[in-house]
């Protein structure tokens, strides 16, 4: 292999490595963003489950009061 070919091969390898590093950086940033979003969604889901349970409890209590009023009449 001549020196020119070796230089070209090294330059080509460096370019590919630079591109790989850029892609890795992009993927790493996307991963961080997705983890943050996932955490937000998990917290939001927990709040919604809590609100749903509270609403269910209130509705069940109202039904119980209505049934009690029905029996009293």
Residue frames as a rotation matrix with the C-alpha (Angstrom) as fourth column:
UNK 1
0.581 0.814 0.000 0.00
0.814 -0.581 0.000 0.00
0.000 0.000 -1.000 0.00
UNK 2
-0.253 -0.683 0.685 1.34
0.620 -0.658 -0.428 3.42
0.743 0.316 0.590 -0.89
UNK 3
-0.827 -0.138 -0.545 1.56
0.530 -0.514 -0.674 6.32
-0.187 -0.847 0.498 1.50
UNK 4
-0.815 0.579 -0.014 -1.18
-0.531 -0.736 0.421 8.16
0.233 0.350 0.907 -0.41
UNK 5
-0.124 0.788 -0.603 -3.55
-0.075 0.599 0.797 5.21
0.989 0.145 -0.015 -0.04
UNK 6
-0.371 -0.068 -0.926 -2.73
0.849 0.379 -0.368 4.90
0.376 -0.923 -0.083 3.65
UNK 7
-0.978 0.005 -0.207 -3.36
0.081 -0.910 -0.406 8.62
-0.191 -0.414 0.890 4.17
UNK 8
-0.542 0.828 -0.142 -6.64
-0.593 -0.258 0.763 8.34
0.595 0.498 0.631 2.31
UNK 9
-0.096 0.478 -0.873 -7.69
0.361 0.834 0.417 5.30
0.928 -0.275 -0.253 4.35
UNK 10
-0.652 -0.197 -0.732 -6.83
0.758 -0.146 -0.636 7.05
0.018 -0.969 0.245 7.60
UNK 11
-0.940 0.336 -0.063 -8.75
-0.337 -0.941 0.006 10.17
-0.057 0.027 0.998 6.53
UNK 12
-0.303 0.859 -0.414 -11.72
-0.379 0.290 0.879 8.04
0.874 0.423 0.238 5.52
UNK 13
-0.205 0.151 -0.967 -11.62
0.726 0.686 -0.047 6.24
0.657 -0.712 -0.250 8.87
UNK 14
-0.898 -0.155 -0.413 -11.40
0.400 -0.679 -0.616 9.55
-0.185 -0.718 0.671 10.73
UNK 15
-0.746 0.666 -0.020 -14.41
-0.582 -0.637 0.505 10.88
0.323 0.388 0.863 8.80
UNK 16
-0.081 0.725 -0.684 -16.43
0.014 0.687 0.726 7.77
0.997 0.049 -0.066 9.58
UNK 17
-0.434 -0.155 -0.888 -15.44
0.844 0.275 -0.461 7.95
0.316 -0.949 0.011 13.22
UNK 18
-0.992 0.091 -0.091 -16.46
-0.059 -0.950 -0.308 11.63
-0.115 -0.300 0.947 13.39
UNK 19
-0.417 0.889 -0.188 -19.83
-0.585 -0.104 0.804 10.77
0.696 0.445 0.564 11.86
UNK 20
-0.079 0.342 -0.936 -20.29
0.475 0.839 0.266 7.92
0.876 -0.424 -0.229 14.32
UNK 21
-0.770 -0.258 -0.584 -19.47
0.638 -0.324 -0.698 10.23
-0.009 -0.910 0.415 17.24
UNK 22
-0.865 0.500 0.042 -22.02
-0.487 -0.856 0.175 12.79
0.123 0.131 0.984 15.97
UNK 23
-0.133 0.851 -0.508 -24.70
-0.315 0.450 0.836 10.13
0.940 0.271 0.209 15.63
UNK 24
-0.323 -0.059 -0.945 -23.91
0.748 0.595 -0.293 8.78
0.580 -0.801 -0.148 19.09
UNK 25
-0.973 -0.084 -0.214 -24.28
0.199 -0.777 -0.597 12.27
-0.116 -0.624 0.773 20.52
UNK 26
-0.567 0.822 -0.051 -27.65
-0.678 -0.429 0.597 12.74
0.469 0.373 0.801 18.83
UNK 27
0.013 0.567 -0.824 -28.91
0.097 0.819 0.565 9.38
0.995 -0.087 -0.044 20.07
UNK 28
-0.603 -0.304 -0.737 -27.64
0.739 0.133 -0.660 10.09
0.299 -0.943 0.145 23.57
UNK 29
-0.962 0.273 0.011 -29.47
-0.264 -0.920 -0.290 13.44
-0.069 -0.281 0.957 23.64
UNK 30
-0.246 0.912 -0.330 -32.65
-0.598 0.125 0.792 11.82
0.763 0.392 0.514 22.34
UNK 31
-0.194 0.108 -0.975 -32.35
0.505 0.863 -0.005 9.16
0.841 -0.493 -0.221 25.03
UNK 32
-0.901 -0.162 -0.403 -32.08
0.432 -0.438 -0.788 11.78
-0.048 -0.884 0.464 27.78
UNK 33
-0.750 0.661 -0.022 -35.08
-0.646 -0.726 0.236 13.63
0.140 0.191 0.972 26.34
UNK 34
-0.097 0.732 -0.675 -37.12
-0.290 0.627 0.723 10.45
0.952 0.266 0.151 26.17
UNK 35
-0.478 -0.125 -0.869 -36.24
0.699 0.545 -0.463 9.53
0.532 -0.829 -0.173 29.76
UNK 36
-0.979 0.140 -0.146 -37.37
-0.027 -0.805 -0.593 12.95
-0.201 -0.577 0.792 30.97
UNK 37
-0.457 0.853 -0.252 -40.60
-0.781 -0.249 0.573 12.67
0.427 0.458 0.780 28.99
UNK 38
-0.181 0.353 -0.918 -41.19
0.176 0.930 0.323 9.16
0.968 -0.103 -0.230 30.32
UNK 39
-0.796 -0.147 -0.587 -40.74
0.595 -0.015 -0.804 10.39
0.110 -0.989 0.099 33.90
UNK 40
-0.856 0.513 -0.064 -43.23
-0.500 -0.853 -0.154 13.19
-0.134 -0.099 0.986 33.24
UNK 41
-0.232 0.800 -0.553 -45.75
-0.622 0.315 0.717 10.76
0.748 0.510 0.425 31.77
UNK 42
-0.407 0.037 -0.913 -45.36
0.519 0.832 -0.198 8.35
0.752 -0.554 -0.358 34.68
UNK 43
-0.933 0.051 -0.356 -46.02
0.283 -0.507 -0.814 11.18
-0.222 -0.861 0.458 37.15
UNK 44
-0.647 0.733 -0.211 -48.99
-0.758 -0.588 0.283 12.40
0.083 0.343 0.936 35.12
UNK 45
-0.236 0.544 -0.805 -50.41
-0.178 0.791 0.586 8.88
0.955 0.281 -0.090 34.98
UNK 46
-0.682 -0.065 -0.729 -50.06
0.649 0.406 -0.643 8.51
0.338 -0.912 -0.234 38.74
UNK 47
-0.910 0.370 -0.187 -51.98
-0.225 -0.819 -0.528 11.76
-0.348 -0.438 0.829 39.25
UNK 48
-0.406 0.791 -0.458 -54.71
-0.794 -0.057 0.606 10.63
0.453 0.609 0.651 36.88
UNK 49
-0.357 0.241 -0.903 -55.02
0.291 0.947 0.138 7.27
0.888 -0.213 -0.408 38.64
UNK 50
-0.868 0.001 -0.496 -55.30
0.488 -0.177 -0.855 9.10
-0.089 -0.984 0.153 41.95
UNK 51
-0.753 0.623 -0.211 -57.99
-0.621 -0.779 -0.084 11.44
-0.217 0.068 0.974 40.59
UNK 52
-0.317 0.628 -0.710 -59.87
-0.487 0.535 0.690 8.50
0.814 0.565 0.136 39.10
UNK 53
-0.537 0.066 -0.841 -59.82
0.592 0.739 -0.320 6.66
0.600 -0.670 -0.436 42.42
UNK 54
-0.925 0.202 -0.321 -61.00
0.117 -0.651 -0.750 9.77
-0.361 -0.731 0.579 44.25
UNK 55
-0.553 0.755 -0.352 -63.84
-0.820 -0.418 0.392 10.25
0.149 0.505 0.850 41.76
UNK 56
-0.343 0.409 -0.845 -64.81
-0.039 0.893 0.448 6.57
0.938 0.186 -0.291 42.06
UNK 57
-0.765 0.003 -0.644 -64.90
0.624 0.249 -0.740 6.86
0.159 -0.968 -0.193 45.86
UNK 58
-0.854 0.456 -0.253 -67.07
-0.321 -0.842 -0.435 9.97
-0.411 -0.290 0.864 45.69
UNK 59
-0.398 0.727 -0.560 -69.48
-0.753 0.090 0.652 8.43
0.524 0.681 0.512 43.18
UNK 60
-0.441 0.203 -0.874 -69.76
0.340 0.939 0.047 5.26
0.831 -0.276 -0.483 45.28
UNK 61
-0.887 0.108 -0.449 -70.46
0.408 -0.273 -0.871 7.41
-0.216 -0.956 0.198 48.35
UNK 62
-0.692 0.664 -0.284 -73.17
-0.702 -0.710 0.051 9.33
-0.168 0.235 0.957 46.47
UNK 63
-0.317 0.562 -0.764 -74.76
-0.382 0.662 0.645 6.08
0.868 0.497 0.005 45.30
UNK 64
-0.655 0.020 -0.756 -74.71
0.604 0.615 -0.507 4.82
0.454 -0.788 -0.415 48.87
UNK 65
-0.891 0.338 -0.303 -76.42
-0.023 -0.701 -0.713 8.00
-0.453 -0.628 0.632 50.11
UNK 66
-0.512 0.729 -0.454 -79.03
-0.824 -0.268 0.499 7.79
0.242 0.630 0.738 47.35
UNK 67
-0.363 0.349 -0.864 -79.78
0.074 0.935 0.347 4.17
0.929 0.063 -0.365 48.23
UNK 68
-0.808 0.048 -0.588 -80.05
0.589 0.083 -0.804 5.10
0.011 -0.995 -0.095 51.89
UNK 69
-0.798 0.548 -0.252 -82.45
-0.486 -0.831 -0.271 7.92
-0.358 -0.093 0.929 51.01
UNK 70
-0.430 0.614 -0.663 -84.47
-0.588 0.366 0.721 5.47
0.685 0.699 0.203 48.90
UNK 71
-0.480 0.185 -0.858 -84.79
0.499 0.861 -0.094 3.06
0.721 -0.473 -0.506 51.80
UNK 72
-0.904 0.110 -0.412 -85.76
0.320 -0.465 -0.825 5.86
-0.282 -0.878 0.386 54.22
UNK 73
-0.728 0.649 -0.221 -88.68
-0.686 -0.683 0.251 6.99
0.012 0.334 0.943 52.02
